[in-house]
């Protein structure tokens, strides 16, 4: 399993980068010390609270046709007794205050963004709907700790602006439904797209969620993390969850008395203000906010995408898991919007003020945070335990399986070896370009980083191919240190056919 050392070698952040405004960042540090938990635990709680407070009426338009909202799924991976409950009391306190406000008896029943389509409306209202027999009961809430999938849908109907599902143990949501419809429901709720439910068991009744806004947050023990995986295959649910925590044990210390009423007040005021963002932001139109990504912010996100594409090759992530790149990009744009909301709520733009456009500062903070979450994703994906080892898919370069034909089997074996060798060269070049190291000792690559499991002869052959193709050179007479030529001014003047060089790679030979 990848560890912090490997994450560092990949130039991924090993600690969460600066994300919150100064007062909120100081609050994070204070509550982490006062509860004796890792700093990143507090980050997870704060992101979940902020995403819930931002609500469904705030969106960001990355480009025409691509708009996002700030809802997030976050899981804290850690053992029992690490102080998460105390942390929840401190960070989620503003959410409790907001819920108490909402549960005061209303003077009128507000319409909800939920359409019930049925020919017999009276029959449906008699069952249990916001306008049926329970119309006199105000069921507004901000958080829910225990709910089945169908119950969550009803709560979304009653609370269209925000809903945080925060069970004490996240695995409980999926143990009872490891491969069923609830997993599909959660995937769709993260995406926030229009959802229509039709159940034969409900007598033909249907319900439509126009734009559900749900955040999911909880802790999960490392041994139970497998519950987030689908026994029937990878359905993408885990990739929608930002993971926080490391496998390395942390000694417990006596909590420091770091509670600061001023910092706690700044956090409370920021979150409560964010709950009213669509009403208080001066650029809101009809209680709706749409912020646009500036051209500079888009460029920052595009650079992140380029780096992610390089990293999945460097690391050797299996092809079936490379969809994580698009998910991480989706996380990044959501984090950029949330970063903008935090800045507005902390008063960075003044009071009153417009939320404005998502700028390069928002995008840079979000992209650094996304790279941090990529490192945690690598640590906790069990199927990536052999990260960095060569792999092949099927029979590369063959149109169909070789069957029992001995000649085709020899050809398939040669093609697989060549394929693995080519991938190794690609990973090596992208790694050296990414970390900015032109010269590297081969034993260093083999001891740590994404090439720790690579056969020494294969790594030597990959470097030798680059030397043969005049893309690099041996930096020592013993050929144990390799230097990759820079991109600018490098001349590719092969003095030997590529096919012969590839043959050397497949056999592990070096010249």
Helices and strands as residue ranges (DSSP letters): H 4-9, H 22-35, H 39-54, E 58-63, E 66-68, E 73-77, H 84-91, H 93-102, E 114-115, H 121-128, E 143-144, H 149-158, E 164-165, H 172-175, H 181-191, E 195-198, G 200-202, E 206-209, E 215-220, G 222-228, G 238-240, E 241-244, H 261-275, H 277-280, E 289-292, H 295-315, G 319-321, H 324-345, H 360-380, G 382-384, H 406-435, E 439-441, H 442-447, H 456-468, E 472-474, E 481-484, H 498-507
